[in-house]
Amino acid sequence: MFNVIVRNSKGEAVSSTFIDQPHCTLGSGPDNAVVLPGWKVAKLHAELKLHDDGVHVVNRAKLKALRVNDVKVEQYGPLTLGDTLTLDDYHIKVQIKGGGIREQNDADPNAQERLYQQLREKLYWSVADALTEDHHNRIDDEHNATLRNLITTALNQWQDIPAAIDRNRMGRQVMNEFIGLGPLDKLLEFDDVNEIMVNAADEIFYQTDEGTQRASDRFTNDDAVVRAIKRITRESGRRIDERSPMVDARMKGGSRINAIIPPLAIKGPSLTIRRYKNEKLTASHLINYQSLNPAMVKFLELAVKNKRNIVISGGTGSGKSTLLNILSNFIPEQERIVTIEDAAELELSQPNLVSLETRPEDADGQGSVTIRDLVKNSLRMSPDRIVVGECRGGEALDMLQAMNTGHDGSLTTIHANSPRDCVNRLEVLVLMSGMDLPLSAIRGQIQSGVHLIIQQTRFPCGSRRITSISEVSGVDSNTVQLGEIFRFEPQGFDADGKVQGRFVATGVIPAFLEKLRERGINVDFSMFG
């Protein structure tokens, strides 16, 4: 009837099951014809049915996704040799028995794929070698017509291509690599893709709210990846080459990218794209996502409006920048704000706003402008608030000095795994400034400059939660004291592996609230009940 060939996220063969009936099921349950272990796979996840025109697939899981060629579907068919089913980290191809296909793949299931990639690379270099230097940097109708002619001519000259090789698909793939971003164009069309990670030409991963999965498509070769990276960096006014093999930049839609190429990248050029929702996120969205509760939002809004200096702490991908953007929008409109970022991504609505962005060094190694340079300059711009996208070096000292010299209400983020780790990391970053300061002086600066530390955490299931809001309450025995105001208490996982828990107020009342009440500002203390 048909073969079901399963590979893991690394492309390694997991199983090859011959189905001698007109239908079969796939899932983690032992009763399925094709068993796919893992908590992200439903017990009965999908069903394959053989019809007159070929094999069709149907999604049988209510809460789990089924993708065909990286597109989420409920049913799809008929499947071809080029189609890939994705269930969690499993990549599945279905091959109907007949025409020698099953026998060929039993002997070497990768033979046809290797041949296809060899021909694709041959076509790629045929086009690349025929293009002039001028054409490599152009995107217009004349350039596109030239590419189509080159691809069509090359494919027509190859008489020995097996009938099973899809020439049209190969031509489209190569064309997209010369006029766009190759396999990334398709991933960028889906709103639920949050992050795209290219580890090498043949290793593309993407992340959704359901977790990280491997894309079924790939780049032709490393040159195609570098071509895509250069296209993005050129549009953002940045550069990348062997002399400057790393870059941070922004795409037109606001997505943030980081790229690194050989000789620094051993496996091949690497590209990471961090995407942001087209819809502007608000505190209400975070409540709906269960990232925090209404009492915490009420408290944070009160803290921002009353000029508390806040540091958002968390790991990579935990949602620090998203939270920083939301908190920044609580700042009153009459205040002057200066934002400082490596790649501008904050979207503030206040009218009196100045946005600053760092600049890398030029081809001669000159002209770089760092975060620290911009923080120092911002102090001369009469800001009411300074918002720094991330402190990762000596600028932490300048930020603390700004917080201690009349720029209350400033905000920034830092990489750390807990509020205590955040304090320790601030100390290290201040020492990186080159100033020979004793730890007691640094801790004094932290105690007087930083009012609140918000800990953002991303759990293994992909959920993001604010796990702690702590007040910096003083220094005792040369140790910065923290008083936790709110915290998230995990309570296990649900049937889909998502973390469950509750947000609780610890009963600690922040010291600044009493001062607000003395000033006649109404404070609802019930939020700490």
Salt bridges, closest charged atoms under 4 A:
GLU47 OE2 - HIS23 ND1 3.72
GLU47 OE1 - ARG60 NH2 2.95
ASP53 OD1 - HIS56 NE2 2.94
ASP106 OD2 - ARG102 NE 3.73
ASP108 OD2 - ARG114 NH2 2.63
ASP134 OD2 - ARG138 NH1 3.10
ASP140 OD2 - ARG138 NH2 3.03
GLU142 OE1 - ARG138 NH2 3.15
GLU177 OE2 - ARG120 NH2 3.20
ASP192 OD2 - ARG67 NH2 2.81
ASP192 OD2 - LYS72 NZ 3.65
GLU195 OE1 - ARG274 NE 3.12
GLU203 OE1 - LYS267 NZ 2.81
GLU210 OE2 - LYS72 NZ 3.53
ASP217 OD1 - ARG120 NH1 3.66
ASP223 OD2 - ARG227 NH2 3.48
ASP241 OD2 - ARG239 NH2 2.58
GLU279 OE2 - HIS285 NE2 2.95
GLU301 OE2 - LYS305 NZ 2.80
GLU335 OE1 - ARG385 NE 2.62
ASP342 OD2 - ARG392 NH1 2.07
GLU345 OE2 - ARG256 NH1 2.95
GLU357 OE1 - ARG238 NH2 3.82
GLU357 OE2 - ARG250 NE 2.99
GLU390 OE1 - ARG392 NH2 3.00
GLU390 OE2 - HIS415 ND1 2.70
ASP398 OD2 - ARG372 NE 2.59
GLU427 OE2 - ARG443 NE 2.81
GLU484 OE1 - ARG487 NH1 3.35
GLU489 OE2 - ARG487 NE 3.22
GLU489 OE1 - ARG502 NE 3.17
ASP496 OD1 - LYS64 NZ 3.84
GLU514 OE1 - ARG517 NH2 2.97
ASP524 OD2 - LYS298 NZ 2.48
